[in-house]
Amino acid sequence: MCLKLLFDQNLSYRLVSRLKDSYPNSTHVETVGLDKSSDIDVWKYAKENGYTLVSKDSDFNDICTLYNFPPHIIWLRLGNSRVSRVEEALLKYKVEISSIVEKNITGIIEINY
């Protein structure tokens, strides 16, 4: 299974290139013209295009609770952190993330790292 991620506005666009080997076909909301869109529009785009949404924003937790999943949400609970720390967390938990998404276990994958 090729897991593709959609990075929210609150994450660096540089994650796309830094994680391209582990998460090919991932993109950033700015790249697809959603950088000024509402959270619900970003969520809908992720759902319609088969992305797993990555964000530090708790609003996506609420949207997932209300509308269910997919898309799956990776909720990064890292506080203010460098791009390298976000990259490290997504690489460290890649197997677990992939398994949860593939098995459709839960809609929200919370990472505290």
C-alpha positions as CSV (number, residue, x, y, z in Angstrom):
1,M,0.0,0.0,0.0
2,C,1.3,3.4,-1.0
3,L,0.3,5.9,1.7
4,K,0.1,9.4,0.4
5,L,-0.1,12.3,2.7
6,L,-1.6,15.8,2.5
7,F,0.2,18.2,4.7
8,D,-1.9,21.0,6.2
9,Q,-0.9,24.7,6.1
10,N,0.5,24.5,9.6
11,L,3.3,22.2,8.3
12,S,6.2,23.0,6.1
13,Y,5.9,22.3,2.3
14,R,9.5,21.0,2.6
15,L,8.1,17.8,4.1
16,V,6.9,16.7,0.7
17,S,10.4,16.5,-0.7
18,R,12.0,15.3,2.5
19,L,9.6,12.3,2.8
20,K,9.2,11.5,-0.9
21,D,11.0,8.1,-0.6
22,S,8.8,6.9,2.3
23,Y,5.6,8.7,1.4
24,P,5.6,9.1,-2.4
25,N,2.8,11.0,-4.1
26,S,2.3,13.2,-1.0
27,T,1.6,16.9,-1.4
28,H,1.0,20.1,0.5
29,V,-2.3,22.1,0.6
30,E,-0.5,25.0,-0.9
31,T,0.6,22.9,-3.9
32,V,-3.0,22.0,-4.7
33,G,-4.4,25.5,-4.1
34,L,-6.0,24.8,-0.7
35,D,-3.8,27.0,1.4
36,K,-6.6,29.6,2.0
37,S,-9.4,27.0,2.1
38,S,-11.5,26.0,5.1
39,D,-10.6,22.9,7.1
40,I,-13.7,21.2,5.8
41,D,-12.7,21.8,2.2
42,V,-9.2,20.4,2.9
43,W,-10.8,17.4,4.6
44,K,-13.1,16.9,1.6
45,Y,-10.2,17.1,-0.9
46,A,-8.2,14.5,1.2
47,K,-11.2,12.2,1.1
48,E,-12.0,12.6,-2.6
49,N,-8.3,12.1,-3.6
50,G,-7.3,9.3,-1.2
51,Y,-4.9,11.2,1.0
52,T,-4.2,10.8,4.7
53,L,-4.3,14.3,6.2
54,V,-1.4,15.4,8.4
55,S,-1.9,18.4,10.7
56,K,-1.2,19.9,14.0
57,D,-4.7,21.3,14.1
58,S,-7.2,19.8,16.5
59,D,-10.1,20.9,14.3
60,F,-9.5,17.9,12.0
61,N,-10.1,15.7,15.0
62,D,-13.5,17.3,15.4
63,I,-14.3,17.0,11.7
64,C,-13.3,13.3,11.7
65,T,-15.5,12.7,14.8
66,L,-18.4,14.4,13.1
67,Y,-18.1,13.0,9.6
68,N,-16.2,9.8,10.3
69,F,-13.4,8.6,8.0
70,P,-11.7,8.3,5.5
71,P,-9.7,10.4,5.3
72,H,-7.6,9.3,8.1
73,I,-6.0,12.1,10.1
74,I,-2.5,12.1,11.5
75,W,-2.7,14.6,14.4
76,L,0.8,15.6,15.3
77,R,1.0,16.7,18.9
78,L,4.5,18.0,18.7
79,G,4.1,21.7,19.6
80,N,6.3,24.1,17.8
81,S,9.0,22.0,16.3
82,R,11.5,21.9,13.4
83,V,10.7,20.3,10.1
84,S,13.3,17.6,11.0
85,R,11.3,16.6,14.1
86,V,8.1,16.2,12.1
87,E,10.0,14.2,9.5
88,E,11.5,12.0,12.2
89,A,8.1,11.3,13.8
90,L,6.5,10.4,10.5
91,L,9.4,8.1,9.6
92,K,9.5,6.5,13.1
93,Y,5.7,5.6,13.0
94,K,5.4,4.8,9.3
95,V,4.7,1.1,9.9
96,E,2.1,1.8,12.5
97,I,0.5,4.6,10.4
98,S,0.3,2.4,7.3
99,S,-1.2,-0.5,9.3
100,I,-3.9,1.6,10.8
101,V,-4.8,3.2,7.5
102,E,-4.7,-0.1,5.6
103,K,-6.8,-2.0,8.2
104,N,-9.1,1.1,8.6
105,I,-8.9,0.7,12.4
106,T,-9.5,4.3,13.4
107,G,-9.8,7.7,11.8
108,I,-7.4,9.7,14.0
109,I,-3.8,8.7,14.5
110,E,-2.4,10.8,17.3
111,I,1.4,11.2,17.5
112,N,3.0,12.5,20.6
113,Y,6.7,12.5,19.9
